Amino acid sequence: MKLIRFGDKGKEVAGLIDQDGVRRDVSSVVPDWTGQTIGQATDLLAGHNISKFPEISDTIRLGPPVGNVGKIIGCALTYGKHAQEAGLETPKEPMFMLTSRTAINGPFDDVMIPRGGTELDWEAELVVVLGKGGAYIPVEDAMDHVAGYCVGNDVSERQFQLERGTQWTKGKSADTMKPFGPWLVTKEDVPNPNALDISITINGIERQRSHTGDMVFSIAELISNISNYVRWEAGDLMFTGTPPGVGYGMKPQLYLKPGDVMEPKIESLGALRNKVVTYRD
């Protein structure tokens, strides 16, 4: 099942994409997809004739597929080759950071260069949406806590991240820097999240291409390990790390500028398309 949210920014309501690729409005049954509903999507829609829900025009904006997100946890250096291009050792235990939820952005919305930013970079990532919370989750139970998966772009301002106190959260939390979507694919339709092709193009030129099977840690291991330090809540997002090919790792380094278009794509999950623009209030 593919779950969407649609409408003006901040006013999105729940929808889905049916088997024929038609967008439909399900807000009469489920007002919004949030932590309170996302893990029960199948049950909430059970018994309803999907074809009877109103169609949504393709011209209507799609928003982030999960609303009222509690927190974003970003995983770092989960692909060994990305660690190498950054000049760092592959971690023996998952590394992670908190990112502000105010950075969340829609799948096709513009991404702003933050005020004072000079080194904006791309990071194609698989996003895991938690459907059930918990702490100290055994790895064998971790996938029971997953609602589904999305495409994400962990857009990063490297100057903020690396040159201003080496605070990764600083470089990843500005407004609009966390687009994800374009829909949430529920976990029953993704048998193995560690078996997906992942890539990104910048202005039509492929810059990253890898496979989630190249991750050092499985999705289950990431969920379980992080739960030993931070309690997961339903509706939380886990950005799972990026493969090699970011602008920071290129020689010479390549950073985004106004007008550039980022298009990350993940097998079975879809693609985003975000244009880079200058900062505006």
Buried (B, 14 or more C-beta within 10 A) or exposed (E): BBBBBBBEEEEBBBBBBBEEEBBBBBBEEBEBBBBBBBBBBEEBBEEEEBEEBEEBEEEBBBBBBBBEBBBBBBBBBBBBBBBBBBEEEEBEEBBBBBBBBBBBBBBBBBBBBBEEBEBBBBBBBBBBBBBBBBEEBEBEBBBBBBBBBBBBBBBBBBBBBBEEEEEBBBBBBBBBBBBBBBBBBBBEEBEEBBEBEBBBBBEEEEBBBBBBEBBBBBBBBBBBBBBEEEBBBBBBBBBBBBBBBBBBBEEEEBBBEEEBBBBBBBBEBBBBBBEBBEBEE
